[in-house]
């Protein structure tokens, strides 16, 4: 290694090169500290502006919003703060009575959110007044016994404040006139909310100081992501329906597997062409990309009972491009017969030949079959994702590799690898100082040999080349 390092002194190096050679590398590990804070559930009937109010409180467009009822379906948590107080805000789907199917599941999730909250923000449409559904929600909240603040939404001017006064008839205290769309009155609403919010949550528990690992559930619509999350959680945490694209907002859930806590994030299905999606589906795709960026590892689900699609492969490539650890999950194994198993194996070997390093497991979210194997696969992939090779060992490996398999001649010249260093982990990124450009095929060869020698199970590897010229005498 000393010889290779000394040879670099003859070449032009910039400050960034020297920093890399001195071993300065950077990690990127996301932590979440929202759990353990007081919890506020936002409830109301469909299309009263709950998600718009969530975005107003957060100060950014986080929740998916569209001017049609029923866009939000699951209970979705966001860290929020006001006047120096931090709390967790839980957006919910529209609460309705006497409904069936998907709408009933959405209403049940909203009611669960109330059970798991320290306080409730009931959003009403002041321009319509109290409806029969609003009165039924009030009855439900009285049974729960949680402190409640009324938000009379869609009061866009002082002339409309008299409409909010009619909501006193619900018997739930003062209605606060607000405009979630324009921000009018939200400061007074939040001040009132903080007065009823406890200092410490009675329902949420604090996380360990190091934080659980974050796992994103990805895949095209209807491959069973929400079903798998519910199977792991041991309860109906998210809405599951045969309708493709049921999930829109990323849903975080703290799940204990093998006596350890993990953050699982259920995401909207990644559709074929993002630029062709519109409305709620478009914003759901954006939120899915953000959830992947925040995650450390992705579980990419395939429907094992159906042939692999271009969409499936694109989801996997998206994880690799994001530099996240990867585990491939063939779901719906209860529907896969022996003939289909052989076909799927051939499809995976053909379509994912460049990702053969990713662990693969077969599960059935519906029956929970083999879901106990997920933790082992996650651990293996995260270990590979964090693997670091000592610089001396790396350069000894490169020296032997180049001696046995030198780069092909190009234009009468043969590029040489002068020195290599691992710039970072999570994902592993290597920087090679060379005398010329390395062909993509030779880079893939180096990556393959790195995996054979050092593992890197479940992790993409990034190799960048820095071509350097000799110093002028």
C-alpha positions as CSV (number, residue, x, y, z in Angstrom):
1,X,0.0,0.0,0.0
2,X,2.8,2.4,0.8
3,X,4.3,2.0,-2.6
4,X,0.9,2.7,-4.3
5,X,0.3,5.7,-2.0
6,X,3.8,7.1,-2.7
7,X,3.3,6.8,-6.5
8,X,0.4,9.3,-6.2
9,X,2.8,12.0,-5.2
10,X,3.8,12.2,-8.8
11,X,0.3,13.1,-9.9
12,X,-1.8,16.3,-9.7
13,X,-4.2,16.0,-6.6
14,X,-6.8,18.5,-5.4
15,X,-8.0,19.2,-1.9
16,X,-10.9,16.7,-2.1
17,X,-8.4,14.0,-3.3
18,X,-6.2,14.6,-0.3
19,X,-9.2,14.5,2.1
20,X,-10.2,11.1,0.7
21,X,-6.7,9.8,1.0
22,X,-6.5,11.0,4.6
23,X,-9.5,8.8,5.4
24,X,-12.2,11.5,5.8
25,X,-15.4,9.7,4.9
26,X,-18.9,10.6,5.7
27,X,-21.9,8.6,6.9
28,X,-25.6,9.3,6.2
29,X,-27.9,7.7,8.8
30,X,-31.4,9.0,9.4
31,X,-32.9,9.1,12.8
32,X,-36.5,9.8,13.9
33,X,-37.2,11.2,17.3
34,X,-41.0,11.9,17.0
35,X,-42.1,8.9,19.1
36,X,-42.6,9.6,22.8
37,X,-44.0,13.1,22.2
38,X,-47.7,14.0,22.9
39,X,-50.0,12.8,20.1
40,X,-52.7,14.8,18.4
41,X,-55.2,13.1,16.1
42,X,-56.9,15.1,13.4
43,X,-60.4,13.7,12.7
44,X,-63.5,14.7,10.8
45,X,-65.8,13.7,8.0
46,X,-64.4,13.5,4.4
47,X,-63.4,16.7,2.5
48,X,-63.4,19.1,5.4
49,X,-59.7,20.0,4.9
50,X,-57.9,17.7,7.5
51,X,-54.9,17.1,5.3
52,X,-54.7,20.8,4.3
53,X,-54.7,21.7,7.9
54,X,-51.9,19.2,8.6
55,X,-49.8,20.8,5.9
56,X,-50.5,24.2,7.3
57,X,-49.4,23.2,10.8
58,X,-46.3,21.5,9.4
59,X,-45.4,24.5,7.2
60,X,-44.8,22.2,4.2
61,X,-46.8,20.1,1.8
62,X,-46.4,16.7,3.4
63,X,-49.8,15.1,3.3
64,X,-51.4,14.3,-0.1
65,X,-54.2,16.8,-0.8
66,X,-56.8,16.8,-3.6
67,X,-60.2,18.5,-3.9
68,X,-62.1,15.2,-3.8
69,X,-63.3,13.2,-0.8
70,X,-61.4,10.2,0.4
71,X,-57.8,11.0,-0.6
72,X,-56.4,10.1,2.8
73,X,-57.1,6.5,3.8
74,X,-54.6,5.5,6.6
75,X,-53.5,7.2,9.8
76,X,-50.3,9.0,9.0
77,X,-47.9,10.5,11.7
78,X,-45.8,13.6,11.3
79,X,-43.5,15.3,13.8
80,X,-44.7,18.9,14.4
81,X,-43.9,21.8,16.7
82,X,-45.5,25.1,17.7
83,X,-44.1,27.8,20.0
84,X,-41.2,25.5,21.0
85,X,-43.4,22.6,21.9
86,X,-42.9,19.4,19.9
87,X,-45.7,16.9,19.3
88,X,-46.8,14.2,16.8
89,X,-49.6,15.0,14.4
90,X,-51.7,12.1,13.1
91,X,-53.7,12.7,9.9
92,X,-56.7,10.4,9.3
93,X,-59.1,9.5,6.6
94,X,-62.7,10.8,6.6
95,X,-64.9,9.3,9.4
96,X,-68.3,8.2,8.1
97,X,-71.1,6.1,9.5
98,X,-73.0,3.2,8.0
99,X,-70.4,2.6,5.3
100,X,-68.9,-0.7,4.0
101,X,-65.8,-1.9,2.4
102,X,-62.9,0.5,1.9
103,X,-64.7,3.4,3.5
104,X,-65.5,1.4,6.6
105,X,-61.8,0.4,6.9
106,X,-60.8,4.1,6.6
107,X,-63.3,5.1,9.4
108,X,-61.9,2.3,11.6
109,X,-58.4,3.6,11.2
110,X,-59.6,7.1,12.2
111,X,-61.2,5.7,15.3
112,X,-58.0,3.8,16.2
113,X,-56.1,7.1,15.9
114,X,-58.4,8.7,18.5
115,X,-57.7,5.8,20.9
116,X,-53.9,6.3,20.5
117,X,-54.0,10.1,20.9
118,X,-53.5,12.4,23.9
119,X,-55.8,15.0,22.3
120,X,-58.1,15.3,19.3
121,X,-58.5,18.1,16.7
122,X,-62.0,17.9,15.3
123,X,-62.1,19.6,11.9
124,X,-65.5,20.9,10.7
125,X,-66.6,22.7,7.5
126,X,-68.0,26.0,8.9
127,X,-69.6,26.9,5.5
128,X,-71.9,23.8,5.8
129,X,-72.4,23.7,9.5
130,X,-72.9,20.7,11.7
131,X,-74.1,17.6,9.8
132,X,-75.5,14.4,11.1
133,X,-72.1,12.8,10.5
134,X,-70.4,15.5,12.6
135,X,-72.8,14.9,15.4
136,X,-72.1,11.1,15.3
137,X,-68.4,11.9,15.4
138,X,-69.0,14.0,18.5
139,X,-70.8,11.1,20.1
140,X,-67.9,8.9,19.4
141,X,-65.4,11.4,20.9
142,X,-67.5,11.8,24.0
143,X,-67.3,8.0,24.5
144,X,-63.5,8.1,24.1
145,X,-63.1,10.8,26.8
146,X,-60.2,12.5,25.1
147,X,-59.8,16.3,25.2
148,X,-61.0,17.9,22.0
149,X,-60.5,21.2,20.1
150,X,-62.9,22.3,17.4
151,X,-61.4,23.7,14.2
152,X,-64.1,25.5,12.1
153,X,-62.4,25.3,8.8
154,X,-62.9,27.2,5.5
155,X,-63.5,30.6,7.3
156,X,-61.6,32.6,4.7
157,X,-62.6,36.1,5.9
158,X,-64.0,37.9,9.0
159,X,-67.4,38.0,7.3
160,X,-67.6,34.2,7.6
161,X,-66.8,34.0,11.4
162,X,-70.5,34.1,12.3
163,X,-70.9,30.8,10.5
164,X,-68.3,29.2,12.9
165,X,-70.4,30.4,15.9
166,X,-73.2,28.0,14.9
167,X,-70.9,25.1,15.8
168,X,-71.3,25.9,19.5
169,X,-74.4,23.8,19.2
170,X,-72.3,20.6,19.2
171,X,-71.6,21.1,22.9
172,X,-67.8,20.6,22.5
173,X,-66.7,24.0,23.5
174,X,-65.4,27.0,21.5
175,X,-65.1,26.5,17.8
176,X,-61.9,28.2,16.4
177,X,-62.5,29.8,13.0
178,X,-59.6,28.9,10.7
179,X,-58.7,28.8,7.0
180,X,-56.3,25.8,6.5
181,X,-55.8,26.9,2.9
182,X,-54.7,30.5,3.8
183,X,-53.4,30.0,7.3
184,X,-56.0,32.4,8.9
185,X,-56.6,31.7,12.6
186,X,-54.3,28.7,12.8
187,X,-52.1,30.4,15.4
188,X,-54.9,30.8,17.9
189,X,-56.0,27.2,17.2
190,X,-52.6,25.8,18.0
191,X,-52.3,28.0,21.1
192,X,-55.5,26.4,22.4
193,X,-54.3,23.0,21.4
194,X,-51.1,23.3,23.5
195,X,-53.2,24.3,26.5
196,X,-54.9,20.9,26.6
197,X,-51.9,18.9,25.4
198,X,-50.0,17.1,28.2
199,X,-46.2,17.6,28.6
200,X,-45.6,13.9,28.4
201,X,-47.6,11.4,26.3
202,X,-49.8,8.9,28.0
203,X,-49.9,6.7,24.8
204,X,-46.5,7.0,23.1
205,X,-43.2,5.5,24.4
206,X,-39.8,6.9,23.9
207,X,-37.4,5.4,21.4
208,X,-33.9,4.1,22.3
209,X,-31.3,6.8,21.9
210,X,-29.7,5.2,18.8
211,X,-33.1,4.8,17.1
212,X,-34.6,1.8,15.2
213,X,-33.6,1.1,11.6
214,X,-35.9,2.4,8.9
215,X,-37.3,0.0,6.4
216,X,-39.3,1.1,3.3
217,X,-41.8,-1.3,1.8
218,X,-41.8,-0.7,-2.0
219,X,-43.3,-2.3,-5.0
220,X,-45.9,-1.7,-7.7
221,X,-49.6,-1.4,-6.7
222,X,-51.3,-4.4,-5.3
223,X,-48.3,-6.6,-4.5
224,X,-49.2,-6.8,-0.8
225,X,-47.1,-4.1,0.9
226,X,-49.9,-3.1,3.3
227,X,-50.8,-6.8,4.0
228,X,-47.2,-7.5,4.9
229,X,-47.1,-4.5,7.2
230,X,-50.2,-5.7,9.0
231,X,-48.8,-9.2,9.2
232,X,-45.7,-8.0,10.8
233,X,-47.5,-5.6,13.1
234,X,-50.0,-8.3,14.2
235,X,-52.9,-6.0,13.6
236,X,-54.8,-4.1,10.9
237,X,-52.4,-1.1,11.0
238,X,-53.1,0.1,7.4
239,X,-56.1,-0.2,5.1
240,X,-56.0,-3.2,2.8
241,X,-58.3,-3.5,-0.2
242,X,-58.4,-5.3,-3.5
243,X,-58.4,-1.9,-5.2
244,X,-54.9,-1.3,-6.5
245,X,-53.4,1.9,-5.1
246,X,-55.2,1.9,-1.8
247,X,-52.2,3.4,0.1
248,X,-51.3,7.0,-0.8
249,X,-49.5,8.6,2.1
250,X,-46.4,6.8,3.5
251,X,-47.4,5.1,6.8
252,X,-44.8,4.7,9.6
253,X,-45.2,1.9,12.1
254,X,-42.9,0.9,14.9
255,X,-42.8,-2.9,14.9
256,X,-41.0,-5.3,17.2
257,X,-39.4,-8.3,15.5
258,X,-37.1,-10.7,17.4
259,X,-37.1,-8.4,20.4
260,X,-35.9,-5.4,18.4
261,X,-37.8,-2.3,17.2
262,X,-37.9,-1.4,13.5
263,X,-39.5,1.5,11.7
264,X,-41.5,0.1,8.8
265,X,-42.8,2.5,6.2
266,X,-45.7,1.4,3.9
267,X,-45.6,3.4,0.7
268,X,-47.9,3.9,-2.3
269,X,-47.3,1.6,-5.2
270,X,-44.8,2.9,-7.8
271,X,-46.7,3.2,-11.0
272,X,-45.4,2.6,-14.5
273,X,-44.8,6.2,-15.6
274,X,-44.7,8.9,-12.9
275,X,-45.1,11.7,-15.4
276,X,-48.4,10.2,-16.6
277,X,-49.9,10.1,-13.1
278,X,-52.1,13.0,-11.9
279,X,-53.7,14.3,-8.7
280,X,-53.4,12.2,-5.6
281,X,-51.5,9.4,-7.4
282,X,-48.8,11.9,-8.5
283,X,-48.2,13.3,-5.1
284,X,-48.3,9.8,-3.6
285,X,-45.4,8.9,-6.0
286,X,-43.4,11.9,-4.7
287,X,-44.0,10.9,-1.1
288,X,-42.8,7.4,-1.9
289,X,-39.6,8.7,-3.3
290,X,-39.1,10.8,-0.1
291,X,-39.8,7.8,2.1
292,X,-37.1,5.9,0.2
293,X,-34.6,8.7,0.8
294,X,-35.3,8.6,4.5
295,X,-35.0,4.8,4.7
296,X,-31.9,2.7,5.3
297,X,-33.1,-0.4,3.6
298,X,-35.9,-1.3,1.2
299,X,-38.0,-4.4,1.0
300,X,-39.1,-4.6,-2.6
301,X,-42.2,-6.8,-3.0
302,X,-43.1,-8.8,-6.1
303,X,-46.3,-10.7,-6.7
304,X,-44.9,-14.2,-7.0
305,X,-48.0,-15.5,-8.7
306,X,-47.6,-13.1,-11.7
307,X,-44.8,-12.7,-14.2
308,X,-42.2,-10.0,-13.4
309,X,-42.9,-6.7,-15.1
310,X,-40.8,-3.8,-16.3
311,X,-42.3,-1.9,-13.4
312,X,-41.0,-4.4,-10.9
313,X,-37.4,-4.1,-12.3
314,X,-37.7,-0.3,-12.2
315,X,-38.6,-0.3,-8.5
316,X,-35.5,-2.4,-7.8
317,X,-33.3,0.0,-9.9
318,X,-34.7,3.0,-8.0
319,X,-33.5,1.5,-4.7
320,X,-30.1,0.8,-6.2
321,X,-29.9,4.4,-7.6
322,X,-30.8,5.7,-4.1
323,X,-28.0,3.8,-2.6
324,X,-30.1,1.9,-0.1
325,X,-29.7,-1.7,1.1
326,X,-32.1,-4.1,-0.6
327,X,-34.0,-7.3,0.1
328,X,-36.3,-8.8,-2.5
329,X,-39.5,-10.4,-1.3
330,X,-41.6,-12.7,-3.4
331,X,-45.1,-12.3,-1.9
332,X,-48.3,-14.3,-2.3
333,X,-46.4,-17.6,-2.2
334,X,-49.6,-19.3,-1.2
335,X,-50.7,-18.8,-4.8
336,X,-47.5,-20.1,-6.4
337,X,-47.4,-23.7,-7.6
338,X,-44.3,-25.7,-8.6
339,X,-44.5,-24.8,-12.2
340,X,-44.7,-21.1,-11.4
341,X,-41.8,-21.4,-8.9
342,X,-39.5,-22.6,-11.7
343,X,-40.7,-19.8,-14.0
344,X,-40.1,-17.2,-11.3
345,X,-36.6,-18.4,-10.6
346,X,-35.7,-18.1,-14.3
347,X,-37.3,-14.6,-14.5
348,X,-35.3,-13.4,-11.4
349,X,-32.0,-14.8,-12.8
350,X,-32.6,-13.2,-16.2
351,X,-34.1,-9.8,-15.2
352,X,-32.1,-9.2,-12.0
353,X,-28.7,-10.6,-13.1
354,X,-27.0,-7.3,-12.0
355,X,-28.7,-7.5,-8.6
356,X,-27.9,-11.1,-7.7
357,X,-26.3,-9.8,-4.5
358,X,-29.7,-8.9,-3.0
359,X,-31.2,-11.5,-0.5
360,X,-34.4,-13.1,-1.7
361,X,-37.1,-14.5,0.5
362,X,-40.5,-16.1,-0.3
363,X,-43.4,-15.1,2.0
364,X,-47.2,-15.1,2.2
365,X,-48.4,-11.9,3.9
366,X,-51.9,-13.3,3.9
367,X,-51.0,-16.3,6.0
368,X,-47.8,-14.9,7.6
369,X,-45.8,-17.8,6.1
370,X,-42.0,-17.3,6.4
371,X,-42.4,-13.6,7.5
372,X,-40.1,-14.7,10.4
373,X,-37.3,-14.8,7.9
374,X,-37.4,-11.1,7.2
375,X,-35.3,-10.0,10.2
376,X,-32.4,-12.3,9.2
377,X,-32.5,-10.9,5.6
378,X,-32.6,-7.3,6.9
379,X,-29.6,-7.9,9.2
380,X,-27.6,-9.4,6.4
381,X,-28.3,-6.5,4.0
382,X,-27.7,-3.8,6.6
383,X,-24.4,-5.5,7.6
384,X,-23.3,-5.5,3.9
385,X,-24.5,-1.9,3.6
386,X,-22.2,-0.8,6.5
387,X,-19.1,-2.9,5.6
388,X,-15.9,-1.0,5.5
389,X,-12.6,-2.4,4.0
390,X,-9.3,-1.1,5.5
391,X,-7.3,0.9,3.0
392,X,-4.3,-1.4,3.2
393,X,-6.3,-4.5,2.6
394,X,-8.2,-2.8,-0.3
395,X,-5.1,-1.8,-2.1
396,X,-3.5,-5.3,-1.6
397,X,-6.6,-6.7,-3.2
398,X,-6.5,-4.2,-6.1
399,X,-2.8,-4.9,-6.7
400,X,-3.4,-8.6,-7.0
401,X,-6.5,-8.1,-9.1
402,X,-4.8,-5.8,-11.6
403,X,-1.7,-8.0,-11.8
404,X,-3.8,-11.0,-12.7
405,X,-6.4,-9.2,-14.9
406,X,-5.0,-5.9,-16.3
407,X,-7.3,-3.5,-18.0
408,X,-7.4,-4.0,-21.8
409,X,-5.4,-1.7,-24.1
410,X,-7.3,1.3,-25.4
411,X,-5.8,3.4,-28.2
412,X,-2.4,1.9,-27.4
413,X,-2.6,2.8,-23.7
414,X,-3.4,0.8,-20.7
415,X,-5.1,2.6,-17.8
416,X,-3.6,1.7,-14.4
417,X,-5.1,1.8,-10.9
418,X,-2.8,3.9,-8.8
419,X,-4.6,3.8,-5.5
420,X,-8.0,3.0,-4.1
421,X,-9.9,4.1,-1.0
422,X,-13.3,3.5,0.5
423,X,-14.8,7.0,0.7
424,X,-17.9,6.0,2.7
425,X,-20.2,3.3,3.9
426,X,-24.1,3.1,3.7
427,X,-23.7,2.6,0.8
428,X,-20.1,1.5,0.2
429,X,-18.5,3.9,-2.1
430,X,-15.0,3.4,-3.6
431,X,-12.8,6.0,-5.3
432,X,-10.1,4.7,-7.6
433,X,-7.2,7.0,-8.7
434,X,-6.2,5.9,-12.2
435,X,-4.0,7.0,-15.1
436,X,-7.0,6.7,-17.6
437,X,-10.7,6.0,-17.9
438,X,-11.9,2.5,-16.8
439,X,-14.3,0.8,-19.1
440,X,-17.8,0.1,-17.6
441,X,-17.2,-3.6,-18.1
442,X,-14.0,-3.5,-16.1
443,X,-15.7,-1.6,-13.3
444,X,-18.4,-4.3,-13.1
445,X,-15.6,-6.8,-13.0
446,X,-14.0,-5.0,-10.0
447,X,-17.4,-4.9,-8.3
448,X,-18.0,-8.6,-8.8
449,X,-14.6,-9.5,-7.4
450,X,-15.1,-7.1,-4.4
451,X,-18.3,-9.0,-3.6
452,X,-16.6,-12.3,-3.9
453,X,-13.8,-11.2,-1.6
454,X,-15.6,-9.1,1.0
455,X,-19.3,-9.9,0.8
456,X,-21.5,-6.7,0.6
457,X,-24.6,-8.8,0.7
458,X,-27.7,-6.8,0.1
459,X,-25.9,-3.6,-0.7
460,X,-25.2,-1.6,-3.9
461,X,-21.6,-0.7,-4.5
462,X,-20.6,2.7,-6.0
463,X,-17.3,2.9,-7.8
464,X,-16.1,6.3,-9.0
465,X,-12.8,6.9,-11.0
466,X,-10.6,9.9,-10.7
467,X,-8.2,10.1,-13.7
468,X,-5.1,12.0,-12.7
469,X,-2.2,13.3,-14.7
470,X,1.5,13.3,-13.8
471,X,2.9,16.5,-12.3
472,X,4.9,18.6,-14.7
473,X,8.6,18.7,-13.9
